[in-house]
Amino acid sequence: MREQSKNGTMYRGSSAEQFVQHKLGTTKRAQAFYQKQWVNQLTEDMQVFIQGQEMVFIGTADEHGSSDCSLRVGETGFVHVLDSRRLAYPEYRGNGVMASVGNMLTNPNIGMLFVDFFQGRVGLHVNGKAQVLENHELAQLPDVPQIMLGAGKANGGPQSVCWVLIEIEEAYIHCSKHIPLLAKLDKQLH
């Protein structure tokens, strides 16, 4: 999120966002949103919310701007909150394409959307810069919880092929009014 000064007033968002806001008459609403809901790190409530999630949608783009949106799933809390400014999650083998990870190597911008469809109907946007780490590189970080180092090994679950470390630049709660309330069903994988 960029901040720009115009006539002594700070405006957040890209110049294109500001253009559209002006054109559609939403500038005041957008500024109120930025002031009330937008933060540059995770609040305690956001951290607790992330630790209770089993899925996240991620958006990345390559060096040319070609985009990709993917779903990541894991055990509850598979996206680890390292502190208010950093998250990390494991990349599993999947289909082997590794489009998101490849994108991150040439364009570190990442958008994450955590959505609770089952209880609170909350959507949390987290945007920042991603860094891809091999498993041994993750282990060398000074403050990595032990649970991350053994992820998947103890219970026979999937093991990480690498990790994604995110430096958070912005976070905000998505309006829950239009998030559907769904029922979670058991699913057997064969």
SVG drawing of the C-alpha trace seen along z (x, -y; Angstrom):
<svg xmlns="http://www.w3.org/2000/svg" viewBox="-24 -22 45 67">
<polyline fill="none" stroke="black" stroke-width="0.4" points="0.0,0.0 1.6,-3.3 1.1,-6.5 1.1,-9.7 0.8,-13.3 -1.5,-15.7 -1.9,-19.2 -0.6,-18.1 -3.1,-15.2 -1.9,-11.6 -3.6,-9.2 -3.2,-5.5 -3.4,-3.2 -1.9,-3.3 -2.5,-6.2 -4.7,-3.9 -6.8,-3.1 -7.1,-6.8 -8.1,-7.5 -11.0,-5.0 -12.0,-6.1 -12.3,-9.7 -14.1,-8.6 -16.7,-6.5 -17.1,-8.8 -15.7,-6.4 -12.7,-8.5 -14.2,-9.3 -15.3,-5.7 -11.8,-4.4 -10.0,-6.9 -12.3,-5.9 -11.4,-2.2 -7.7,-3.0 -7.9,-4.8 -10.1,-2.3 -9.3,1.1 -5.9,1.1 -2.8,1.9 0.8,2.6 1.2,5.6 -1.0,8.3 -3.1,7.4 -3.4,10.0 -6.9,10.9 -5.6,11.4 -2.8,13.7 -5.2,15.8 -7.5,16.0 -4.6,17.2 -3.6,19.9 -7.1,21.4 -7.2,21.7 -6.8,24.7 -6.7,22.9 -5.5,19.8 -5.8,18.4 -2.6,16.9 -2.0,14.6 1.3,14.2 2.6,12.9 5.7,13.6 8.2,11.0 6.0,10.1 2.9,9.6 1.1,12.9 -0.9,13.8 -1.7,17.0 -4.2,17.7 -3.8,20.9 -5.3,22.6 -3.1,23.8 -4.4,26.2 -3.0,28.0 -3.6,28.9 -5.1,26.2 -2.4,23.5 -0.2,24.7 0.4,21.0 2.6,20.1 2.6,16.6 6.3,15.9 5.5,12.4 3.3,9.5 5.3,8.8 6.1,12.3 4.2,15.5 5.6,18.8 3.9,21.7 5.1,25.0 4.9,25.8 4.0,29.4 4.7,31.5 1.2,31.1 1.1,31.5 4.7,30.5 4.1,27.4 5.3,25.0 3.8,22.0 3.5,19.9 7.0,20.6 8.4,19.9 6.6,16.6 7.9,15.6 11.5,16.2 11.2,13.4 8.4,11.2 8.2,11.4 4.8,9.7 2.2,12.0 -1.5,11.6 -3.1,13.9 -6.8,14.3 -7.8,16.3 -11.6,17.0 -13.6,18.6 -16.6,20.0 -17.7,22.1 -18.0,20.0 -17.3,16.3 -17.5,15.6 -14.3,13.5 -12.0,12.7 -8.5,11.5 -6.3,10.0 -2.5,10.1 -0.2,8.6 3.6,8.5 6.9,9.8 7.6,13.6 10.9,15.3 11.3,19.0 13.4,21.0 14.7,24.5 14.0,26.7 17.6,26.4 17.4,22.6 14.3,22.4 16.1,24.3 18.8,21.7 16.5,18.8 17.0,17.8 13.4,17.9 11.7,20.7 9.3,22.8 10.3,26.5 6.8,27.5 7.7,26.0 10.9,28.0 9.1,31.3 6.0,30.4 4.5,33.5 7.1,35.9 5.5,36.8 2.0,37.7 2.9,39.1 1.4,36.1 2.8,34.3 6.3,33.0 7.4,29.6 9.5,29.4 10.3,25.8 8.9,22.9 7.5,19.5 8.4,16.6 6.2,13.5 7.2,10.0 3.9,8.3 3.2,4.9 -0.5,4.6 -3.4,6.5 -7.2,5.8 -10.4,7.6 -12.8,8.2 -16.4,7.4 -18.2,10.6 -21.6,9.6 -21.2,11.6 -19.1,14.5 -21.3,17.6 -21.8,19.8 -20.9,23.3 -21.0,26.7 -17.8,28.6 -18.0,32.3 -15.5,35.1 -13.6,36.1 -11.7,39.4 -8.6,39.2 -7.6,42.3"/>
</svg>
